[in-house]
């Protein structure tokens, strides 16, 4: 797992994704490179149902932990769901959709490669 302060929003997101068995979780550091967020996390679900479930549970956990409400985009289709939690932006995909858009390649910077978290 990449370094994340315990109790931070980024750590909460990574823990919840692992708990919900998200696949191929990748964290892209954006701090100092983009003003949209400090981290972008990209993960896959095996089906639209799992992608939707992961997104909804993640939004609820973030809110319960006191990080405020999040914006969800892409439900109910759930091919690609964006969870905007402010400092952390999470993209959840079905595998075929993820490979088509290939956000990891688009957002990888020469000096800061995306950090793969592992696979479920």
N, C-alpha and C positions, 0 to 999 in steps of 0.2 A: 504494500500500500504506500502511496506517496505520503510525504510528511503533511500532516494536518493537525492543527492544534486540537487537543482533546476538547470536546465541547463546542468546537467551531461548526459553523453551518456546513462547510466542506466535509468535515469528518462525519457529521450526521448523515449527509447525503450518501457518502460512500458506505457507511454502515448499513443504512436502510436498503440500498441497492443490493448489497451482499445478502442481507436477510431475505429479500424478496427474490433471490436467485436470478438477478439480472445477469446477462451474459456479456462477455467481452467488454468489461467496463474500462474506459480510458479517461484519464483526467488531463486536460490541456491547461497549463498555467497561462493566464492572460494578463496578470498584473504587470503594469508597465508597458503593455503592448496594445491594450484595448481598453476603452473606458466603459464597455458594456458590462463587464463583470471581472472578478478576480480569477475565477475558474470556470471552465466549461467541462462538463462531464458528459460523456457519450456512452450509451449502453444499449443493449438489445434485449428484447423479449422474444420468446418463441412463437407468439401468436398475438393477434390484435387484442385478444382478451387479456393476456398477460401484460402487454404494454399498457393498456388502460388501467389495470389493477395496480401495477407498479406506480404509475403516475399519480393516481388518486391517493394511495397510501402514503407516498412520499410528500405530497402536498399537505396531507393531514398531519404527518409527523413534524414537518417544518413549522406549521402553525402551532401545534401543541408545545413545541420546544421554545416558543416565544420569538421566532424569527419573523413573525408577521405572515399575512396571507400571501399566497403565491398566485401567479397567473398561469393557467393551463390553456394551451392552444393545441388543437388537433384531435380533441375528443368530439364525437364518439368514434370517428373512423379508426383512430389509433394505429395508423401505419407509421406515423411520426408524430410524437407528442413532445411539445416544448413545455418545460416546467421552468418558469422564470421566478427564481427566488432572490433576485437582487444581485448579491455578490457571487452567487453560483447559478449558472444556467445549465439545465440538464436537458439533453436531447435523448429521447427514448425511441427506438426504431424496431420495426420488424427487420430481420437480417437482410432480406432482399432490398428493402428501401434504403437501409443504411449503406450497403455496398454501392448503390446507385449514386447517392449524394456524396459519399466519401468525405465527410466533414473533417475527419482526422487529418487527411492530406491537405485540405484547404486551409486549416488553421494551424498546421505545424510550422513552426518557425525554425530556421536553420540552427539557432543556438539553443532552442528549448524544445526538444522533441516531446511528443505526447507520452505520458507515462501509463503503460498498460497496468491494470490492477490485477488482472488474472481472469480466468474463465470459470464459469460454474459447471 
